[in-house]
Amino acid sequence: MVHHPGFGRPFRDLDTGLYASAHWIWDRRGVAKRLAFPFSEETVTETVLLDLAAELPGAIHIVPFTKPEEGKTGADWEWCLHDAATGRYLRFLVQAKVLDDRDRVYAHIDRYVGNTGVRQIDRLWATSVRRRVPALYAFYNHLDDPSRLPLHHCACHQCVGCWGASVAPLGAVYPRVMGSPPDKTFDTLAQVSVAWRCLLCAGAGGGPERDPIDGAIAGLNRLAALARERSPDTPVGDLPPMPEAPEREPPDYLRPLLGLAEDMGAAPPDDAVRCKLAGDNPGVDGVVLVDATRARRRGRPDD
């Protein structure tokens, strides 16, 4: 087993990978704040995805798209958990934002995309609707005062370091960030968030051998229920709901990438292919393919 650099725990599966990566983010964000060193969401995302792919070979394949420099506007990734043997697929979009050095706000969550006049959060909404894929925000955090963390949001009572990466549904984030007045604070958005590892934890049911696809569906719906509890009257417009069951057919754009993931000896796509993928998939920076069989949980790390 490989150990995560800077953390020292083995990656046994996707669950321990998310656990270790969250702790790494928490620790590194703390160091970056102390040294007043820039540590952007793009840097964090690329490092975490690289580590997941490198330390869980065969279980996770990362396919970044080749985009012009002006098109790089943050970490917009589509995750696809798949099981070819049973023909099951689960997709969701993730956009990352980093908490500011004062532990107060996600300052750039309402930024504009270049000179387009379109806010990134509106682009994420449009991409979610167009692809019919639920969208999440991943928040990269470190707090000098951990008592502000809502550790009670999940039945697993995750540790402080697990909040190095938290997630919230777009439908709950949007009315807060785009409200009048806008509220981009950690304390507000944390009320509709859980640690990202909680998307795979057993929660109120299920055992440690739970299939990642089934676990993630349950986790996404627990997250949606938390958001509804905190914001019962929030309209979600035309956003797709959290899935109640896996898809049985992958969309056309995923088929060649799934073939690449299943062929262990296949070379990564070249720039021409990745440019075409970028053109065919506006609003997405790349795809994270997770083989549900190889990523299956084999127990919990010690908290």
N, C-alpha and C positions, 0 to 999 in steps of 0.2 A: 504494500500500500504506500502511496505517495503522501507526503506531508505538505500542507499548504505553507508556502513561504511566509514567514513572519507570524504564523499562528501555531503551527506544530501539531495539528490534529490530522488524522488520516481522512481522506475522502473515501468513504466506503460506498457511497451512493449519492443520489441527488440531494437527499435530505441533509446529510452531513456536509455536502458541498455548500449548500445554501447557509447552513449554520456557521461553518468556518469562514465563509466569505463575508457574512454580516459582521462577525467579530473583527475580521481584518479591516473592513471599512470603518467600523467604530474606532479602532485603534489608530488607523492612519489619519482619519479626519481629526482626531485629537492632536496628533503630532503636527499636522499641517496648520491647525489653528495656533498652536503654541509658537510655531516658527513663522507665522504669517506667510505661509507658502501656498501658492495656488494649487488647487487639487480639484479639478473640474469633474462634472458628471461624465463627460466623455472619457477622461482618463480612468475614472473608477470603473465604468462599464466595460471598457476594453480590457482592463486588467482582470476583472472578475470573470468575464466570458473566456478569456484566454486560459485562465487557471482551470475553469470548469472543463473546458475541452481537453486540456493537456492532462489533467489528473483523473478524468473519467473517460479514457480512450474507448471508443466504440459506443459509449452511452450518449455522448453529446457531440454534435457537429455544429460548428458555427460557420455560417455562410454570409460574410459581409458583402454588400453590393458596392460597386464602384460608382461613386458620384462625383460630379464636379465640386470643387472646393466651396463654391457659394451655395451648394445644395446641402452641405453638412450643417444641420441645425440642431443637433442633440442626439440623444440615444433613443431612437424609435425602432424597436425591435419587435418582430413577431415571433412568439414562442409557439412551437408545435410539439406536443407530446404525442407520440404515435406508437402503435402496436400493429405491425404488418400482419402478424399471425391471426389476429382477431379482427383486423380492419377497423380499428378505432383511432380517432384523431381528436385532439383538443387543442384549440388555438386561442391565444389572447395577445393583445398588443401591450407593450410596456414602454413608457417614456420616463426617463430618469431626471431627477432634480436634486441638487445638493443644498443642504441647509447652510445658511450663511454663518460666518465666523462668530457672530454674536448669539448664535443658537436661537434666533428669533424667527426669521422668515425664509421662504424659498423665493429668493429675490427675482429670479428669472423665469418663473413659471408662466408669466403672462407676456413673455418676450415676443417680438415680431420675427417672422421668418425673412431675414435679409431686408430687401427693400420692397417686399411684396405688399405690405400693408395688412398681411394676414397674421394673426396671432398663432403661435405654435399650438396653443391649447385648442383653438378652433380647427387647425389642421388635423390634430389627433382625433377630434370628434368626427370630422368628415371622413377620415381614413377608417375609423371604426364602423361608421354607417355604411360606407361603400363596400368594405370587405365583409361586413356582417360578423365582426369579431369583437368581443368585449375588450375594453381598454382599461389599463391600470396605470397609475403613477407609481414608480419606485422612488422612494425618498432615501437619500443617503445622509445619515445623521451621526452626530456626536453631541452630547449634552454635558456641560459641566455639572448640571444638577439633575441626576437621573430620576429624582423623585417626580419629575414632570412626566415620566413615561407611563402610559396607561397599560401596565402589565396585565391587568385583569381582563383585557379584551379577548383573550383566548384561553380555553380550558387547559392548555398545556402550561400556562404560567411561565412563559419563556423568560430567559435571563435578560439582563440589561444589554449585554453586547449583541443580542439578537436583533435589537433595534438599530443596529448600524445600517440595516436596510429594512424599510417598512413599505407597505403597499396600501393603496386606496383606490377605489373605483373612480373612473373619470366622472361618472354621473353625480358622485357626491362631492368631488373636488371642484367641478366647474362652477356651480352656483356660489360657492364661497369665494373663489378667486375672482370671478367676474361679477360679483355682487356690488351693491352700492351701500356703503363703501366696500372696496375689495378687501378680502382677508386672506393673506398668504402666510399666516403665522403657523409655526409648528403646533402650538397649543390647540388651535382650531382644527387643523387638518389631521392631527393625531387622533382626534375623536372619531374619525371614520377610517382609521388605519389599523393594521396589524403588522407584526413582524413578518417579513416575506417567507420565512421558514414555516409560518403557521398555515400557509397554503397547502402544505403537505402533511401537517401533523394530524394525529388521529382525532383531535378535538373531542367532541362529545361521543365519538364512537369509532370503531375500527381498530385493528391491531397493527403491530409494527411491520407486518408483511404486506400492508395495504398497497394495492396497485397505484402507481403514481397518477394515472389518469383519473381513476375513481377518487383518489385522495384530493387531487387538485380541483375536481368538480365540486366536491363537498366543501373544500376550503374557499373557493370563489363564492359559493352561495352563502357560507357563513359570513364572509366579508360583506356581501350585499345585504344580508340581514342586519348586520351591525349598522351599515349606512342608513338603511330604512328606519331603524330604531332611533337613530340620532336625527334623521331628517325625514320624518314620515310624509311630508307634503312636497318634497322636492321633485319637480317634474324631470323626467329623463328624456323627453322628446322621442326622437327616432333612434336612440342608441339601442343596440341589440342587448337582450337580457343575458345574465349569466347562464351558461348552459346547464340543463338538467340531465343531459346524457351526451356521450361523445358523438361526434360526427362519424358517419359510416363510409364516406367517400371524401378523399382529399380534394381541394380545389386544384384546377389544372396547373396553376403556377407552382404548386408544391410537388407535383409528381416527379419532375427531374431531380429535385433536391432530395427527395426521399430515396430515389434510386441511388444517388451519390452516397447517402448515409448508409444504405444497406450494403454497398460494395466497399468493404473495408480497405481494398487496395486502390480505390479510385483516387485520382489526383484532384485537388481542389479546382474549382472552375477558374479559367483564366480571365484576364481583364475584359476581354470582349464579351464573354458570357455574363460576367458580373455587371457590365454596363447595360446589357440588354435586360437583365433582371431588374436593375434599378429603373430603367425606362418603363418596364411592365408593371412595376410596383411602386408608384409614387407615394411618398409619405412614409416609406419604410426604409431603414438603413441596412437591414439584413434579417436573416432568419436564424433562430436557435432551434435546432432539431434535437429532441430528447427521445431516445429509444426507451420506452416504458419498461420493457423487460430487463434491459441492462441497467437501468437506473433505479430498479426496485429497491425499496428500503430493506436493510438487513439489520435493523436495530437502531437504537438512539445513542448519540454521544452523550456523555455526562454533561449536565448543565452546571 
